[in-house]
Amino acid sequence: MPDHRENRLLLPVLLITAAVAGIAAKYQPRIDPSDFQSQITNEYFPLLPGTRYEYLETVFGEIFNREITVTAETRTIMGVKCVSVHDVLTSKGELREDSYDWYAQDKKGAVWYFGEATIEIMPGHRRSSAGSWEAGVGGALPGIVMPADAKLCEPYQQEYYANWAEDMGQIVAVGETVTVPAGTFTHCLRTREWSLLESGSEKRWYAPRIGLVRSEAAGEVVTLLSIKRP
């Protein structure tokens, strides 16, 4: 006789797989360069060239330092001029990751993520660029990293590169207060962010006129140490 227990175990997996496939199939954002502006001024994700952020990251007891600099450089992707953000991760003074991320803001105020060029330094000083992707190349599509309105909302696609980068986000709370080494920030919004390709999720807090100030995930905490503006 057939073992129906096996079918019952497979059913939730099949349903989840179908749901993920459905989201991917429906995600077809309309990108018109005329809908975008030259500056990124979103209150919770401002990217003013010359601004530098310093973060402390603790990942399962290991300490990292991350420095993020908003450069004056741009890159045109899918006809949209994107701001280039330099992201450098070090541990005990040694380079662990060197990335450039590309963002643009539409005229409604939402900030879009158009991809990244990343180099990860592996054990033995091996280098990997496996995390790199660019919207418009190989079926990759941009997504929204910060909605235009700071209010509770439905989940939004942050990036899409099939079976590689399928992150989601959702604003789940507003008006929160967060204290980190850089100071105490009020009127923060909190997001839940996760990948359709992995289990677990991350909580992130964004402060007005600052951006990301804290994040928490399993075994990982990131806090803002300082911000320097031009």
C-alpha positions in Angstrom: 0.0 0.0 0.0 1.2 3.6 -0.6 2.6 5.5 2.4 0.3 8.6 2.7 2.5 9.9 5.5 5.2 10.7 3.0 2.7 12.6 0.9 1.6 14.6 3.9 5.2 15.5 4.7 5.8 16.6 1.1 2.7 18.7 0.8 3.9 21.7 2.9 7.1 21.8 1.0 5.3 21.7 -2.3 3.0 24.5 -1.2 5.9 26.7 -0.1 7.7 26.0 -3.4 4.6 26.9 -5.4 4.1 30.1 -3.4 7.7 31.2 -4.0 7.4 30.3 -7.7 4.2 32.3 -7.9 5.8 35.4 -6.3 8.8 35.2 -8.7 6.5 34.7 -11.8 4.4 37.8 -10.9 7.3 40.1 -10.2 7.8 42.2 -13.3 8.5 45.8 -12.2 8.1 48.5 -14.8 11.3 50.5 -15.0 11.0 53.8 -16.9 14.1 56.1 -16.5 11.9 59.1 -16.6 10.3 58.0 -13.4 13.5 58.4 -11.5 15.3 61.5 -10.1 19.0 62.3 -9.7 19.2 62.5 -5.9 18.3 60.0 -3.1 16.5 62.0 -0.4 14.2 59.4 1.2 13.9 60.3 4.9 14.8 56.8 6.0 17.3 56.0 3.3 19.1 59.2 2.4 22.3 58.8 0.3 24.1 62.1 0.2 27.5 61.8 -1.6 30.4 62.2 0.8 28.5 60.7 3.8 30.3 57.9 5.6 28.8 55.4 8.0 30.7 53.2 10.5 29.1 50.0 11.9 30.2 47.4 14.4 29.0 43.9 13.6 29.1 40.9 15.9 28.5 37.6 14.1 28.4 34.5 16.4 31.1 36.2 18.6 33.3 37.4 15.8 33.8 41.2 15.5 33.7 43.0 12.2 33.9 46.7 11.2 31.9 48.0 8.3 32.5 51.3 6.6 29.9 52.5 4.0 30.7 55.6 1.9 28.2 57.3 -0.4 30.4 58.2 -3.4 29.9 60.9 -6.0 30.1 58.2 -8.7 27.1 56.9 -10.6 26.3 53.9 -12.8 23.6 53.8 -15.4 21.6 50.6 -15.1 18.5 49.8 -17.2 18.7 53.5 -18.3 18.5 54.7 -14.7 21.4 56.7 -13.2 22.2 55.0 -9.9 24.2 56.3 -6.9 27.3 54.1 -6.2 27.8 53.2 -2.5 31.2 51.7 -1.4 30.9 49.1 1.4 34.0 47.7 3.0 34.0 45.0 5.7 37.1 44.2 7.8 38.0 42.0 10.7 41.0 42.7 12.9 42.2 45.1 10.2 42.0 42.6 7.4 39.8 43.1 4.4 36.9 40.6 4.2 34.6 42.1 1.7 34.7 45.0 -0.8 31.5 45.9 -2.5 29.8 48.6 -4.6 26.0 48.8 -4.4 23.8 50.8 -6.8 20.7 52.7 -5.7 18.2 55.1 -7.3 15.1 56.9 -6.1 11.9 57.2 -8.1 10.0 60.4 -8.1 7.4 59.1 -5.6 10.2 58.7 -3.1 10.9 55.0 -3.1 14.5 53.8 -3.1 15.4 51.0 -5.5 18.3 48.6 -5.4 19.8 47.9 -8.8 22.6 45.4 -7.9 26.1 45.1 -6.6 29.6 44.3 -7.5 31.2 42.4 -4.6 34.5 40.7 -3.8 34.6 38.4 -0.8 37.9 37.5 0.6 37.9 33.8 1.5 40.2 31.7 3.7 43.6 31.4 2.0 43.1 34.9 0.5 40.9 33.4 -2.2 38.6 36.0 -3.8 35.0 35.4 -4.9 32.6 37.6 -6.8 29.8 35.1 -6.6 27.5 37.6 -4.8 27.6 40.1 -7.7 24.5 40.9 -9.8 23.1 43.7 -11.9 19.6 44.5 -12.8 18.8 43.9 -16.5 21.6 41.2 -16.8 20.7 37.5 -16.9 17.1 38.1 -15.9 18.0 40.1 -12.7 15.5 42.8 -11.7 15.7 45.7 -9.3 13.6 46.0 -6.1 12.6 48.5 -3.5 14.8 48.7 -0.4 12.8 51.6 1.2 9.2 52.5 0.3 8.2 56.1 -0.3 5.9 56.3 2.7 7.1 55.5 6.3 4.0 53.4 7.3 3.0 49.8 7.8 2.8 48.0 4.5 2.6 44.8 2.6 5.8 42.9 1.8 7.9 44.3 -1.1 10.5 42.7 -3.3 14.0 44.1 -2.6 15.8 42.4 -5.3 15.3 39.6 -7.8 17.8 37.3 -9.4 16.3 33.8 -9.7 17.7 31.3 -7.3 20.4 33.8 -6.3 19.0 37.0 -4.8 15.4 37.0 -3.8 15.1 39.3 -0.8 11.9 40.7 0.7 11.1 43.5 3.1 8.2 44.9 5.1 7.7 47.8 7.4 6.3 46.3 10.6 6.5 49.2 13.1 7.0 53.0 13.2 7.7 55.5 16.0 10.3 53.4 17.8 13.3 54.6 19.8 16.7 53.0 19.3 19.9 53.5 21.3 23.3 52.6 19.6 26.9 53.8 20.1 26.2 56.7 17.7 23.4 58.0 19.9 19.7 57.6 20.7 17.3 57.9 17.7 13.6 58.5 17.9 10.8 58.1 15.3 12.5 55.0 13.9 10.8 52.6 11.6 11.4 48.8 11.9 11.5 46.4 9.0 11.4 42.7 8.7 13.7 41.5 6.0 14.2 38.0 4.7 15.2 35.8 1.7 12.8 33.6 -0.2 15.8 31.2 -0.6 16.7 30.8 3.1 15.0 30.4 6.4 15.0 33.1 9.1 14.6 36.8 9.0 16.3 40.0 10.1 15.0 43.0 12.1 16.3 46.4 11.0 15.7 49.9 12.4 16.0 53.0 10.3 16.2 56.5 11.8 14.9 59.6 10.0 17.6 61.6 8.1 20.1 58.9 9.0 19.2 55.5 7.6 20.1 52.1 9.1 21.1 52.3 12.8 20.6 48.8 14.0 19.9 45.3 12.8 19.4 41.9 14.5 19.3 38.4 13.1 20.1 34.9 14.5 23.6 35.3 16.0 24.2 38.7 14.5 23.9 42.3 15.7 24.9 45.4 13.8 25.0 48.9 15.4 25.9 52.3 14.0 29.1 53.7 15.5 29.3 57.0 13.7 28.1 59.0 10.8 30.1 61.7 9.1 28.5 64.1 6.6 30.3 66.2 4.0 
